[in-house]
């Protein structure tokens, strides 16, 4: 399960960065993927007691929410 959380989080983060960098109008989807990535990697880091990575995921999740609100609103 740890590998699934880790790699799912990595893949969604990669897709987020590609969608935002391409600037093709899919930024809302990109920020949604960033939020999902932060949740997945957050669970992974919590389970494995990686406190620094867990702390970082709070900021990534916040950036995802802010991006969704600003893009959609």
Backbone as CSV, one residue per row, in Angstrom:
resi,resn,N_x,N_y,N_z,CA_x,CA_y,CA_z,C_x,C_y,C_z
1,UNK,0.826,-1.206,0.000,0.000,0.000,0.000,0.865,1.262,0.000
2,UNK,2.004,1.199,0.698,2.875,2.374,0.747,3.378,2.750,-0.639
3,UNK,3.740,1.755,-1.430,4.229,2.028,-2.789,3.126,2.634,-3.660
4,UNK,1.897,2.181,-3.469,0.773,2.726,-4.243,0.573,4.199,-3.912
5,UNK,0.572,4.538,-2.620,0.427,5.941,-2.214,1.566,6.788,-2.768
6,UNK,2.785,6.287,-2.606,3.958,7.033,-3.045,3.915,7.305,-4.556
7,UNK,3.746,6.254,-5.358,3.833,6.407,-6.805,2.600,7.058,-7.411
8,UNK,1.447,6.863,-6.819,0.250,7.574,-7.280,0.411,9.069,-7.057
9,UNK,0.976,9.427,-5.904,1.244,10.836,-5.613,2.259,11.430,-6.570
10,UNK,3.288,10.670,-6.883,4.318,11.140,-7.818,3.725,11.340,-9.211
11,UNK,2.961,10.383,-9.681,2.397,10.463,-11.030,1.420,11.630,-11.150
12,UNK,0.569,11.822,-10.147,-0.376,12.942,-10.213,0.360,14.279,-10.156
13,UNK,1.458,14.363,-9.408,2.245,15.601,-9.367,2.899,15.879,-10.718
14,UNK,3.380,14.848,-11.377,3.984,15.011,-12.705,2.933,15.503,-13.700
15,UNK,1.758,14.876,-13.675,0.684,15.301,-14.578,0.271,16.746,-14.306
16,UNK,0.201,17.123,-13.028,-0.111,18.513,-12.657,0.870,19.472,-13.306
17,UNK,2.156,19.210,-13.146,3.150,20.148,-13.646,3.133,20.228,-15.169
18,UNK,2.868,19.125,-15.840,2.786,19.139,-17.305,1.575,19.940,-17.769
19,UNK,0.420,19.706,-17.150,-0.792,20.422,-17.553,-0.666,21.928,-17.348
20,UNK,-0.086,22.338,-16.239,0.063,23.771,-15.971,1.098,24.376,-16.924
21,UNK,2.192,23.672,-17.158,3.253,24.185,-18.033,2.792,24.300,-19.489
22,UNK,1.930,23.396,-19.928,1.453,23.446,-21.311,0.543,24.640,-21.585
23,UNK,-0.089,25.169,-20.543,-0.963,26.337,-20.671,-2.013,26.123,-21.765
24,UNK,-2.750,25.015,-21.651,-3.758,24.665,-22.655,-5.176,24.737,-22.093
25,UNK,-5.333,25.429,-20.989,-6.668,25.591,-20.414,-7.072,24.502,-19.446
26,UNK,-6.154,23.629,-19.084,-6.479,22.556,-18.141,-5.857,22.801,-16.766
27,UNK,-5.680,24.077,-16.438,-5.056,24.405,-15.161,-5.899,23.958,-13.974
28,UNK,-7.220,24.064,-14.078,-8.062,23.620,-12.959,-7.853,22.138,-12.682
29,UNK,-7.811,21.341,-13.742,-7.533,19.908,-13.587,-6.141,19.711,-12.989
30,UNK,-5.190,20.496,-13.446,-3.829,20.415,-12.911,-3.785,20.684,-11.420
31,UNK,-4.443,21.760,-10.988,-4.443,22.076,-9.559,-5.199,21.020,-8.746
32,UNK,-6.213,20.418,-9.356,-6.909,19.312,-8.690,-5.958,18.132,-8.489
33,UNK,-5.144,17.861,-9.519,-4.163,16.781,-9.400,-3.099,17.100,-8.360
34,UNK,-2.714,18.362,-8.257,-1.760,18.761,-7.216,-2.341,18.476,-5.835
35,UNK,-3.602,18.811,-5.639,-4.251,18.565,-4.352,-4.305,17.062,-4.055
36,UNK,-4.692,16.272,-5.044,-4.755,14.819,-4.864,-3.369,14.263,-4.558
37,UNK,-2.362,14.747,-5.275,-0.987,14.322,-5.035,-0.566,14.606,-3.602
38,UNK,-0.890,15.806,-3.128,-0.520,16.179,-1.759,-1.192,15.273,-0.735
39,UNK,-2.433,14.899,-0.978,-3.146,13.993,-0.059,-2.479,12.620,-0.068
40,UNK,-2.212,12.088,-1.260,-1.603,10.758,-1.369,-0.218,10.716,-0.718
41,UNK,0.627,11.670,-1.064,1.976,11.696,-0.494,1.913,12.050,0.990
42,UNK,0.908,12.837,1.377,0.718,13.131,2.796,0.427,11.876,3.606
43,UNK,-0.468,11.034,3.107,-0.754,9.764,3.792,0.493,8.879,3.841
44,UNK,1.184,8.816,2.724,2.408,8.018,2.651,3.436,8.498,3.674
45,UNK,3.665,9.798,3.712,4.679,10.335,4.630,4.245,10.196,6.092
46,UNK,2.946,10.294,6.352,2.455,10.104,7.717,2.693,8.669,8.186
47,UNK,2.355,7.716,7.309,2.522,6.306,7.665,3.980,5.951,7.926
48,UNK,4.881,6.570,7.158,6.295,6.242,7.296,7.062,7.236,8.169
49,UNK,6.308,8.155,8.779,6.875,9.129,9.719,7.934,10.045,9.091
50,UNK,7.667,10.462,7.845,8.517,11.450,7.178,7.903,12.826,7.446
51,UNK,8.255,13.391,8.585,7.590,14.613,9.047,7.832,15.811,8.132
52,UNK,9.029,15.945,7.588,9.317,17.062,6.697,8.499,17.005,5.418
53,UNK,8.393,15.825,4.846,7.595,15.651,3.623,6.124,15.881,3.929
54,UNK,5.646,15.405,5.068,4.263,15.620,5.476,3.976,17.112,5.610
55,UNK,4.880,17.835,6.247,4.722,19.280,6.416,4.641,19.968,5.053
56,UNK,5.499,19.576,4.131,5.504,20.140,2.786,4.182,19.903,2.076
57,UNK,3.568,18.750,2.291,2.316,18.415,1.607,1.169,19.323,2.027
58,UNK,1.206,19.853,3.257,0.179,20.816,3.663,0.231,22.051,2.776
59,UNK,1.433,22.485,2.424,1.583,23.655,1.570,1.201,23.346,0.128
60,UNK,1.550,22.163,-0.357,1.150,21.780,-1.712,-0.373,21.663,-1.815
61,UNK,-0.992,21.079,-0.798,-2.457,20.974,-0.798,-3.084,22.365,-0.778
62,UNK,-2.515,23.257,0.014,-3.014,24.643,0.061,-2.862,25.324,-1.294
63,UNK,-1.718,25.131,-1.949,-1.500,25.712,-3.271,-2.502,25.157,-4.277
64,UNK,-2.813,23.874,-4.177,-3.803,23.276,-5.062,-5.181,23.890,-4.868
65,UNK,-5.575,24.066,-3.623,-6.887,24.659,-3.327,-6.918,26.113,-3.800
66,UNK,-5.875,26.873,-3.522,-5.823,28.274,-3.960,-5.882,28.350,-5.493
67,UNK,-5.131,27.494,-6.154,-5.149,27.479,-7.613,-6.522,27.164,-8.171
68,UNK,-7.212,26.183,-7.572,-8.558,25.847,-8.040,-9.520,27.001,-7.828
69,UNK,-9.452,27.626,-6.669,-10.353,28.742,-6.365,-10.085,29.909,-7.322
70,UNK,-8.835,30.257,-7.505,-8.496,31.397,-8.369,-8.805,31.114,-9.839
71,UNK,-8.616,29.891,-10.285,-8.861,29.559,-11.687,-10.353,29.477,-11.967
72,UNK,-11.085,28.863,-11.054,-12.507,28.643,-11.258,-13.324,29.881,-10.931
73,UNK,-12.850,30.650,-9.955,-13.622,31.793,-9.444,-13.449,33.055,-10.141
